[in-house]
Amino acid sequence: MSSYNAAAELVSKNTSNGLADKIAYIDDVGSYSFSDLETRVQRTASAIQAIGLQREQRVLLCMLDSFELPSTFLGCIYTGVIPILTNTVLTKDDYAYMLKDSRARIAIVDRSLSNQFKSLMEDVPTLEKIIFSGSGEELSELISSHEPSLLHEETHKDEACFWLYSSGSTGRPKGTVHKHSSFRTTVENYADPVLKINADDILFSAAKLFFAYGLGNALTFPLSAGATTVLMAERPTPESVTQRLTQYSPTVFFGVPTLYAALLNYENFPSKKDLSLRLCTSAGEALPIDLATRWEAQLGVKILDGIGSTEMLHIFLSNKEDSYKYGTTGTPLDGYELKILNESGAEVNRREIGELYVKGESAALMYWNNQKKSRTTFQGEWTRTGDKYEIDDEGFYVYCGRSDDMMKVGGIYVSPTEVENALTTHLAVLEVAVVAQKDKEGLVKPKAYVVLNSESNASTSLEDELKEYVKQSLAPYKYPRWVEFVAELPKTATGKIQRFKLRDLVKTS
């Protein structure tokens, strides 16, 4: 498999297996067969070549989730050009940085995002052209004017295929370079054996395609199995997600904990009989036990919590239908090896906290233009995750927070996630994030930022009640010394809580 083009395999597999007329994608405009996808990808490849882009050159994609995005993404890969998927909710400065860092010659941008790209042609010398996508825009006209390219580029399995920029908790995002064969690895290690996705499934991912999690959910996995995928351009709100769950009857739903909580609190959320779900997954942050059990009790469907990363492309540690334990991230997937190391680099014993390392074939090649960080993260065959974990007595992996989120209280590690999980079981609490704050003596203690449900009101008495509530379920030193009630928590576009912003808030308070 030294000569291997990921796009060619994904777009031809279903047309050659008798599924050419089956629906591949449903977006906000219409539906498209696998044959439509193959033709669109091949026309895009021709258009990309006509523009003058050559193998290994880069194009930045800032597009909403519609049929245009997977077809454009795969069209680039088909002809050996490297697409860079980017978050659609960033600032002009963010896009300028990515364009300068990547030296992408072309940017393909949804017309609704044009304001963020104004003047970038002048600000970024290496950017030659901006092509706008959307109904009636230049991209559609360009693609329709070219005949399909029937011959794909003979790329190598280990060749750079596409980039993802890390969301990053601190500093500038890192251009993470992935190879062609990694798509197949994630299918063989997760989609097939754990999710058991097949041609009868309809998939719907709340996580967008520009995230590693969403890219697997809405592109790699369905195209590998001949399944149908529902795409949604708008933001995943309880209303918009519920609409798709009821209208298109997806069988597999990919969400994040924050969204699951919002759906359960949504007054118009449907009952089990109105849905067709057979399986749900969660990633991005730890799934609280209470949330998982409430979801299963209401809908009769498990949420398989797992962890992946931009660096590993998709999930490598997960609960399975036949082996799961709420409150844990499950056990390693076949095809991956994991180890947990302490600060001295030695493997820890069970019930001891350390940093998680993973080894697997889906690991990224490097961070672009960042040798120091590449060497720190990609250590030979092992990838350093930056996540703190412990293994419980049954062999399940328990998330204990990010390395920079952990705090030592009285010389003992305290996991913010553990305190958060305790607080979320209180009836008044909707969401919570815990960070470290120094007391008058300069000693680190936990502080909780709490979002209350609509039926509860902030008060000093409730603050005291929450502190005592934690003491009842956790060791006393773990309780939050401060509780601050807030209207909302800072989050990424996927719903992941940005604790670094709360830590910055603590520093300035």
N, C-alpha and C positions, 0 to 999 in steps of 0.2 A: 504493500500500500504506500510505497514511497511517492508515486505519482498519484495525487489525490486532490480533488477540488470539492470542498464541502457543499457549495451551492449546487453544483452539477448533480451530486448525489441526492440532495434534498428535493430538488424540483423535478427530477426525472423518475424518482422511485415510484411515485403513485400513478403517474401517467403510464408507466410501463407495467404496472401491476393491475391494470383494469379499473383504476379509480379516476380516470381522466375527467369524467363528468360529475364526480362527487364534489360537493361544496367543501372548499378548503377554508375560506374566510368569509365571515359576515361582518361588515363594518356599518357605520352610521348611514352609508349611502346605498349599499346593496350587498349582493353575495357574488362570490367568485369561485369557479371550479379549479381543480388542480391543473387542468389544461389551460385555463385563463392565467393562472400563476406562472406556469412554465413559459407561456408565450410572452407575458409581461417581463419576466426576468430576462429572457433572451433579447427582447427589444431594448430593454434598459442597458444591457451589455453593449449592444451596437451603438446606442446613443452615447454611452460613456466613452467608447473608443473614438467616436466621431468628434467629441469635444477635445480629444487629444490627451486624455489621461492614460498613462501607461502603467504596466505592472509594477506593483509595490508603491506607487504614488497614492496619496491619501485624499479622501473626500470626507468632509464633516457633514453629518446628517443631524439636523435638528427638526424633527418631524413628529406630528401627532400620530397616535395609534390608529392607522387606517390601512387599507390594502396597499396604499402607496409605499408605506414604510418597509414591510418585509420584502416586497418585490424590488424596491430600490436597493436595499441592503444586500440581497442575494445577487442582484444584477451586477453590483460592484465586484463581489467576490468571484462571480462567474468568470469575469474577465481579468482577474488578478489584481484589481485595484482594491485598496484597503479602506473600508468604511469605518468611520468613527461615530458611534452612537452617542448622542449627548442629551442630557437632561433638558427638557423644554421649559423649565421654570427658573432658569438662572438669569444672571444679569449680563448686561452688555460687556462689562469688564471680564466676566468669567469666559464668555465666548471669545473675546479678544485674546485672552491668555491661551486658551486651547488651540486657537488657530495659529498663533505665533509658535507655541510649543510643538505642535504637530507638523507645521508647515503644509497644511492642507491647501491644495491649489483651488479647490472648488468647495463651496458650501451649498447644500441643498436644504432649504429652510421653508417651513410652513408659512404661508402668507400672513397668518394671524400673529406671527412672531417677528414680523419685519422691523418693528421699532427697536428691538434689541440688536439688530444688525445694521442699523443706519450708521453710516460713516466708517464701517469696518473696512471697506475697500480702501479707504484712505489711511486708516490706522494700521492695517496689517499688510505689509509690502508683498508677502508671499501669496496672498489671496487674490486670485485672478478673476473670479466670477462668483456671483450668488445667483442660484437658480431657485425660484420660488415654486413650492408645491401647493396642492389644493385644487379644488374644482376649477377648471378653465385656466389654470396657471401654466407657466412656461414648461414645467417638467412634463406634464401630460402631453402637451403639443410636441415636445422634443421626442418623447418616447414613441408616440404614435406615428411619427414621420420616418421611423427606421424599421427595417425588416429584422426579424429575429436572427440572432447570431446562433447558429446551430453548433458551433465549436467552442467549447470552454477552454480557458487557459489551463495548461498542464502544470498546475502548481504542485508543491510538495506537501506531504502530510504535516511536516514540522515547520512549514513556512508561515510567516505572519499572515493572518487571515483578516482580523478585525481588531479594533481597539475599543475599550471601555474606559472612561475616566472615572476613577473612584470618587465617591461622594465626599469622602474625607471628613474626619471630625476636627481636624486642625490643618492649617496651612493650605497650600495650593493642591488641587486635585492631581492625581498621578495617572498618566497615560499607561494603561495596562494592556500589554500586547498579547493577544491570544492566537494560537495556531489552528490550522484547518481541522486536524483530527480531534480537537477537544470537544466539538459538538457530539461526535459519535460516542466518545467516552461517557459524557453525561447521560446519554440515552441508555447505553448498556449498563451503567452502574446505578441509575436511579429511575428513569422513566419506565423502563421495561420491567425490572424486577420488583420495584416498590410500588409505583403507581399503576402498573399494568395497563397503560394506555393502549387502546386499540381503535380500529376504524369506526366503531360504533359510538365512541365518545364525542362529546361536545365540550370543549375547554374554554374557560373564561378566567383571565388573570387580571386582578386589580392592579398588580405591579406592572408598570409600563415596559414596553420593549427595550427602552434604553437602559434598563437595569439588567444585570446578569440574571437575576431571578426571573424577571419577566421575559427575557429573551428566550430562555429555555422553555418556559411555560407556553408561550404563544407562537413560537417559531420552531425550535428544534424538535420538541416532543411531538406536537401534532403532525408535522410534516414527516417525521420518521415513522409514524404509526398510521397515517392516512386519516387522522381525526379532523374534525371541524373545529375552528377557532372563532370565537366572538371577540372582536376588537371594539374598543370604546375610546373615542378621542378625548372626551371630557374627563374632568377630575373624578376619582372614585369616591363619591359621597354615598351615604346610605340610600338616598333616593335613586341615584343613577345606577348603582350596583343592583339594587332590588329590581329595577326595571329590566335589566338584562337577565337576571336570574329567573324571572317569571316569563319574559317574552320568548327567550330562546332555549330555555330548559337545559342549561349546561349540566353535565354529569360530574365534572371535576372543576372545583373552584380553588384558585390560588389567591390567598389573602395574607394579611399581616395582622398581628394582635390588635392594634388600634382600630382597624376597620371591623374586625369581628365584634369588638366591644360596642362600636357605634351601631352596627347592624342589630345586635340584641337589644339595644336601647331605642331603636327606631320604631315608632308606633305603628307604621304601616308594613313592617317586615312580615312576610308571609309565613304560613305554617308549613309543616313537613309535607302535607298532602299537595301543596301548591308548587312544590319544587321537585326536581329530578336528580338531585345530587346523590352520588354514591361515595364521594370522597372529597375531603378538603385538605389543603396543606397550609402551613404557616412558616414564615421565615422573617428575617430582618431584626427581630428582637425576641427575647424569651416569651413564650406563651404561658400566662398565668394559669394555674390549675383550675381556679374557680371559673375562668372564662371558658376553658376547654370543656369542662364538665357541664356547664350551662348550655353551651352550644350543642353538645351531643344529646343532652336531655331534651332539648327543644326540637331538634331536627332529626335525631337518630343517626347522625353522621359524625364520624370521628374527624378530628383535625390532627393531621400528622405533622407535628412540629419538627423542624430540622434547621440546620445551619449550613450556609454556604458562604461564599465571598466573591467579590469581584475578581480576586486573584485565582480562585479555584473554579470560576465560571458558574457553578451551581452547587447544589446541596451534596455534601459528602458525609454528613452525620445526621441521622434521622430516626424518628419513630417509624414503625411499620405496622400494618394492619394486624399482623399476627404477633407483634412484639412491641408493645408501646407502654409508656408509663407517663401520665401527665405530670408536669412539673420537671420533666427532663427533656433533653434533646435527643434521646434515643441511644442508638448504638451505631458504630461505623458501618458504612455501606461496603459491600463487597467491591473490591477494586481500589480501596483506600486503606492506608494504614495511619493510625493516630498515636501520638504519644503526648504525655503531659510532663513538662519539666519545671523544676523549681528554679529559683534565682541563681543557683550554682550550676545549672545545666544537667542535673541528675533527675531521673524519672521519679515521680512521687508515688507514694503508696495510695491505696484506696482511701477515700475520705479526706485526702490532702489536696489543697488547691495549688494549681500551677498553671503555666501557660500552655495552650494547645498548639501542637504542630501537626501538620497533615502531609501525607505523601500520596500522590496520585497523578495519573497521566493528563488530567485536565488543567494542571497548573499553568499559569501564564508563563510566557517566555522571559519577561522582564518588565520593569517600568521604563518608559521612554525617557531618555536624557536624565536619568537619575540612578547612577551607578551605586552610590552609597546606600540609598534606600533599597535598591534591588538586592544588594548583597546581604543586607540586614533581614530582608523578608524571604528571599529565595536562597536557602542554605543547602546547596547540593540538591538532593532529591526531596528535601523537606521544605515546606512552606510554613513560615511563622504566622499564626493567625492574629495575634494580639488579644485573643480571648482567654479569659481565666475559666478553668473548668476543674471539676473533681469527678471521680467515678464513685457511685454509691455501691452499697453492698451487693446489689443485684447486677452490677455491671453496666448500669445506665449512666450516661454522661449528664452532669448537672451544670448548667451555665451559672457562672459566678460574676459576670460582668466583664467589661473590657479591662485590659491591663491598666489603662490610665484612669479607670473608674474606681478601681479597688481602693479601699482605704484601710489603714491600720488604726484600730481603736484600742488603746491600752496595749499596743504591741501585737494585737491579734487581727488578722484579716477579717474585714466585714464586706460582704457582697452587697452592693446596692440593690441588686435584683432580689435578694432574699428579703430585704426590708420592704421593697415595693410589693412583692407578692403577699406579704403579711398585711399590708395596708389595703390592698385592693379587695380583700375579703370583707372589709368593713362596708356596711350597707350605704354609708354616706359618700363613699369614695368612687369616683368614676375613673380617674387616671391619676398616676403619681410617678414622680421621678425623684430619686434620692442621689445626692451628691455630698461631697465632703466639705465641711466648713470648720475653721479653727475657732476654738473658744477663746476666752480672755487670756488663758495661759498659753495659747498657741498650740493647743493639742487638737488633733483632728477628731471630729465627731460627725455623725450623719445629720443631714438636713433634708427634709422632705418638702417638695413642691407638690401641692395637692389640688386637683380639679374635682370639685364636688358635683354630685348629680343635681338635677333640677329641683329636687325636693328638699335639699339640705342647704343650710345657711352657715356661712363662716362665723365662728365665734371663739372666744377664748376657751370656753368650756368644751367645745368640740375639739379644739387643739389638744387640750389635756386628755380628753377621752381617747384620741388617736394614739397618743404616746403610751398610755396605759394598755391600750389594745395590743400594741406590738409587744410590750413586755410580757403579755400573757402567752404569746406563741413563740417568742424568740428569747435567746439569752438577753438579760437586762442591758448589757453593754451595747447591744445592737439597736436599741430604740432611738428614733430621731429626737435630738435635743431641741430642734426647731421645726415647726410646721408652718409653712407659708401657703396660704390659699391663693390660687391664681385662676384666671379665666380660661387659660389654655397653656399647653406646653409647646415649646419650639420643636418642630419636626422637619424631617426631610420630606421630599415628594412621595416617598413610599410609606410614610407614617412612622419612621424610626425617630425616636426621641433624641434630640441633639443635646446630650448632657454637657457638652463642652460650652454651650451657650449659658447654661445654668451655672457652670463653674465660673465662667467669666462674670456672671451677675453676682455671685457670692464674693468675688474678689473686690468688686466695686461697692459693695454694700457696707 
